[in-house]
Amino acid sequence: MNSFYQDTHCNWRYEFSIVMVCLLRFMRMFPSMNIVVVGAGIAGCSCAWELSRHGHSVLLLDKARKAGGRMATKVMQGARLDHGAQFFSARDERFIALVKAWRDAGRAVPWFLYEADDSEDLPVERLRGVEGMNPLPRELISSLPISTNFYVDRIEFDGSWNIFSGDDTLESIEADHLVLTLPVPQILNLFERSNFRLNHQVWADLSKVVYTRCIALLGTLAEVSSLSPPGFLAFPHPCLDWLCDNFHKGISAQSACTVHSSDEFARRNWDSPDLEVLALLRPLVEDLLSTRIVEWSLHRWRFAKPTVTFGASFWHDSERKLTLAGDGFGGGSVERAALSGLQAADRVRSSL
């Protein structure tokens, strides 16, 4: 073997060893974790997206048929209807950047400007999804693994987490870190089923979180409604918080309405049969829209909007590798829930 080959071969081996040492040191500085996020609303999706962007392995679990949570869109007889969150705004620089990405990709567009009657501030731009609200959170997690129709029955912690489903199997999903973005009452119920205890004060603060309820009436319309663009009425009746024509909104080729009841109406009629609820809402809605509802369905939001939150955008326990986030922490708007997820992800990363 000539000396040139020997020198080159030795140099290559030496340089390769240096690169591997540097890589191992880098990996120790930024270790990857196996993280499970329970709840695939905008908080869970934004949290999972942020963690994945920084190299962590993330699995999303949700009991619903598809991701999105309250950013929900339904197709009915060819019409498209948003039946949960209706719009979003962006004030925080971090969320502004996320919204810009949606807009640049053609996923989101402005809907209307909102100006409070008693405010001297500039009007706030309200935005919507081009094809409804649901594609936006799903866009964030399009490359991430998610298990839907997965009901988390209980959890166990013994240095790492085991998450058990409610399908009567003994199999569990293991995780180095667990993030829960469920409505707070569901988090507490999960802890109780799992015999998992928190600090007394933390438990007390979580127990104070309060949500409104809402019954959503979705209906296709016999003809275009009498609403003027942008196509909504806020608090048009004591029983109604919201009324929208999704055709005027710009997401449906056919006229179709989304109706959100008031909290008081929802609580009073929560257990009533659907036909009885329809009989109460239909005359009000048809009078306001000046047209008939043809096909209809109801959706009950047990945890519609938080009116009392935890008081911080997330809660984190480094020792037990547990983080709680969601709208019950950050607040009820899409932006605040998303920021709760992003900030929770930051805290998980900083705990390494």
C-alpha positions in Angstrom: 0.0 0.0 0.0 1.5 3.3 -1.1 2.0 6.1 1.5 -0.4 8.4 -0.3 -3.2 5.9 0.1 -2.3 5.2 3.7 -2.2 8.9 4.6 -5.5 9.5 2.8 -7.2 6.5 4.4 -5.9 7.5 7.9 -7.0 11.1 7.4 -10.5 9.9 6.4 -10.8 7.6 9.4 -9.6 10.4 11.7 -12.0 13.0 10.3 -14.9 10.5 10.4 -14.2 9.8 14.1 -14.1 13.5 14.8 -17.5 14.0 13.1 -19.1 11.1 15.0 -17.8 12.4 18.3 -19.2 15.9 17.5 -22.5 14.3 16.4 -22.8 12.3 19.6 -22.1 15.3 21.7 -24.7 17.3 19.8 -27.3 14.5 20.3 -26.6 14.5 24.0 -27.1 18.3 24.0 -30.5 17.9 22.2 -31.8 14.4 23.0 -34.9 13.2 21.2 -37.9 12.2 23.3 -40.8 9.9 22.6 -43.8 12.1 23.4 -47.5 11.3 23.4 -50.0 14.2 23.1 -53.6 13.4 24.1 -56.1 15.6 22.4 -55.9 16.8 18.8 -57.5 20.2 18.9 -55.6 23.2 17.9 -53.6 23.2 21.2 -52.6 19.5 20.8 -51.8 19.9 17.1 -49.7 23.1 17.6 -47.8 21.4 20.5 -47.2 18.2 18.5 -46.1 20.3 15.5 -43.6 22.3 17.5 -42.1 19.3 19.2 -41.8 17.4 15.9 -40.1 20.4 14.3 -37.4 20.1 16.9 -36.7 16.5 16.3 -38.9 14.7 18.8 -41.0 11.6 18.1 -44.6 12.6 18.7 -47.8 10.5 18.6 -51.2 12.2 18.8 -54.2 10.4 20.4 -57.8 11.6 20.1 -61.1 9.9 20.8 -62.8 11.7 17.9 -63.0 10.4 14.3 -60.6 13.1 13.1 -58.4 15.8 14.4 -59.3 19.4 14.9 -61.4 19.5 18.1 -63.6 22.7 18.1 -62.1 23.7 14.7 -64.7 21.4 13.2 -66.2 21.4 9.7 -69.0 19.2 8.4 -70.3 18.4 4.9 -74.0 18.0 4.7 -75.9 17.4 1.4 -73.1 19.0 -0.5 -72.9 22.0 1.8 -69.9 22.8 4.0 -70.5 24.1 7.5 -68.1 25.2 10.3 -69.9 24.0 13.5 -67.4 24.8 16.1 -65.0 27.8 16.2 -66.1 30.2 13.5 -63.0 32.4 13.0 -59.7 33.4 14.4 -57.5 36.5 14.8 -53.8 36.9 15.2 -52.2 39.4 17.6 -49.2 37.5 19.0 -46.1 37.5 16.8 -45.7 33.8 17.0 -49.3 33.1 16.0 -49.0 35.8 13.3 -46.1 33.8 11.7 -48.2 30.6 11.8 -51.2 32.3 10.2 -48.9 33.8 7.5 -47.9 30.3 6.6 -51.5 29.3 6.3 -52.3 32.3 4.2 -49.3 31.9 1.9 -50.3 28.3 1.4 -53.8 29.4 0.4 -55.4 27.8 3.5 -56.7 30.9 5.2 -58.2 34.2 4.2 -59.6 37.3 5.9 -63.3 37.2 6.6 -64.3 40.4 8.3 -63.0 43.3 10.4 -64.2 43.5 14.0 -64.3 46.8 15.9 -65.6 46.9 19.5 -68.2 49.6 20.2 -66.2 51.0 23.2 -62.7 50.5 21.8 -60.4 53.1 20.3 -58.1 50.4 18.9 -57.9 49.6 15.3 -60.3 47.0 13.9 -59.2 43.4 14.3 -59.0 41.2 11.2 -61.0 38.0 11.6 -59.9 35.1 9.4 -61.4 31.8 8.3 -60.2 28.7 6.6 -60.7 28.6 2.8 -62.4 25.2 3.1 -63.5 25.7 6.6 -61.7 25.7 9.9 -60.9 22.0 10.2 -58.2 21.8 7.6 -56.0 24.3 9.5 -55.1 22.2 12.5 -54.9 19.1 10.3 -52.4 20.8 8.1 -50.1 21.2 11.1 -50.0 17.5 11.8 -50.2 16.2 8.2 -46.8 14.4 8.5 -47.3 13.2 12.1 -48.7 9.9 13.3 -52.1 10.1 14.9 -54.5 7.5 16.3 -58.1 8.6 16.2 -61.1 6.9 17.8 -58.6 6.3 20.7 -60.2 6.7 24.1 -57.6 7.0 26.9 -59.0 5.0 29.8 -56.1 5.4 32.2 -52.5 6.3 32.6 -49.6 5.0 34.7 -46.3 6.6 35.6 -43.2 4.7 36.7 -40.3 6.7 35.4 -42.0 6.8 32.0 -45.7 6.8 31.0 -48.0 4.0 29.9 -51.2 5.0 28.2 -54.1 2.5 28.2 -57.0 2.5 25.8 -60.5 1.6 26.8 -60.8 -1.4 24.4 -60.3 -4.1 27.1 -56.7 -4.9 26.0 -53.7 -4.9 28.3 -51.5 -3.3 25.6 -50.3 0.2 26.3 -48.5 3.0 24.5 -45.3 4.0 26.2 -44.0 7.6 26.3 -41.1 9.5 27.9 -43.3 12.5 28.3 -47.1 12.9 28.3 -48.9 16.1 27.2 -52.7 16.3 27.9 -54.7 19.0 26.0 -58.2 17.7 26.9 -60.8 19.9 28.4 -59.8 20.3 32.1 -62.8 18.3 33.5 -61.8 15.4 31.3 -58.2 15.7 32.5 -59.3 15.5 36.1 -61.6 12.5 35.3 -58.7 10.7 33.7 -56.5 11.4 36.8 -59.2 10.0 39.0 -59.7 6.8 36.9 -55.9 6.4 37.0 -55.6 7.1 40.8 -53.1 9.8 39.8 -52.6 12.6 42.3 -51.5 16.2 41.9 -50.5 18.8 44.4 -53.6 19.9 46.3 -53.4 23.5 45.2 -52.9 22.5 41.6 -55.9 20.2 41.8 -58.0 22.9 43.4 -57.0 25.4 40.7 -57.9 22.9 37.9 -61.2 22.2 39.6 -62.2 25.9 39.3 -62.0 25.9 35.5 -65.5 26.5 34.0 -66.8 26.0 30.5 -70.0 27.1 28.7 -72.1 24.6 26.9 -73.5 25.0 23.4 -76.0 23.2 21.1 -75.1 23.7 17.5 -77.9 23.4 14.9 -76.6 22.8 11.4 -79.0 23.1 8.4 -79.1 23.3 4.7 -81.4 26.1 3.5 -84.1 26.1 0.8 -82.6 29.3 -0.7 -80.0 32.0 0.0 -80.7 33.6 3.4 -81.5 37.3 3.9 -78.2 37.9 5.7 -75.9 40.4 4.1 -72.2 39.6 3.7 -70.1 38.7 5.6 -73.1 36.6 6.6 -73.4 36.3 10.4 -75.4 37.7 13.3 -73.9 37.7 16.8 -76.3 37.3 19.7 -79.4 37.8 17.5 -81.8 36.4 20.2 -81.5 35.6 23.9 -81.4 31.9 23.0 -78.8 32.3 20.3 -75.1 33.4 20.5 -74.3 33.0 16.8 -76.0 32.6 13.4 -74.1 32.3 10.2 -74.8 31.5 6.5 -71.8 29.5 5.3 -72.5 30.5 1.7 -72.0 34.2 2.5 -69.1 33.2 4.7 -67.5 31.8 1.6 -66.9 28.2 2.5 -70.0 26.5 1.0 -71.3 26.5 -2.6 -74.8 26.0 -1.1 -76.6 28.1 1.6 -76.3 26.4 4.9 -76.6 27.8 8.4 -74.6 27.3 11.6 -76.5 28.2 14.8 -74.9 28.3 18.2 -77.2 28.3 21.2 -76.6 30.3 24.4 -75.1 28.5 27.4 -78.4 29.0 29.3 -80.4 27.4 26.5 -77.9 24.5 26.1 -78.0 23.7 29.8 -81.8 23.9 30.0 -82.2 21.6 26.9 -79.1 19.4 27.1 -80.9 16.1 27.6 -83.9 16.9 25.5 -84.5 14.8 22.4 -83.2 16.4 19.2 -86.6 16.9 17.8 -87.7 18.9 20.8 -84.5 21.1 20.6 -85.2 21.6 16.8 -88.7 22.7 17.5 -87.4 25.4 19.8 -84.7 26.7 17.5 -86.1 26.3 14.1 -88.8 29.0 14.1 -86.2 31.5 15.5 -83.6 30.7 12.9 -86.0 30.6 9.9 -87.5 34.0 10.9 -84.0 35.5 11.1 -82.8 34.0 7.8 -86.1 34.4 5.9 -85.9 30.9 4.5 -86.6 27.3 5.5 -84.2 24.7 7.0 -84.3 21.6 4.8 -81.8 19.0 6.2 -80.5 19.4 9.7 -78.4 17.9 12.5 -77.5 18.9 16.0 -74.1 18.8 17.8 -73.7 19.3 21.5 -70.5 21.0 22.7 -70.2 20.1 26.4 -67.0 22.2 26.7 -67.6 25.0 24.3 -65.7 27.9 25.7 -63.8 28.4 29.1 -65.2 31.3 31.1 -62.8 30.6 34.1 -59.3 29.4 33.1 -56.4 27.9 35.1 -54.6 31.2 35.2 -51.5 30.1 33.2 -51.1 29.1 29.6 -50.0 25.6 30.7 -48.9 23.5 33.7 -45.7 21.4 33.8 -44.2 18.8 36.1 -40.6 18.1 35.1 -40.2 15.3 37.7 -43.1 13.3 36.5 -42.7 14.4 32.8 -46.3 15.7 32.5 -47.6 18.8 30.8 -51.1 20.1 30.7 -52.3 22.7 28.1 -55.3 23.7 26.1 -58.0 26.4 26.0 -58.8 25.8 29.7 -55.3 27.2 30.3 -54.6 29.7 27.6 -58.1 30.8 26.9 -61.0 30.1 24.5 -59.9 31.8 21.3 -58.2 29.8 18.6 -55.1 31.9 19.0 -54.8 31.5 22.8 -55.4 27.7 22.6 -52.7 27.5 19.9 -50.3 29.5 21.9 -50.9 27.3 24.9 -49.8 24.3 22.9 -46.8 26.1 21.5 -45.7 27.4 24.9 -46.2 24.0 26.5 -43.9 22.5 23.8 -41.3 25.1 24.6 -41.4 24.0 28.3 -41.2 20.3 27.4 -38.1 21.0 25.3 -36.5 23.2 28.0 -36.9 20.4 30.6 -34.4 18.1 28.8 
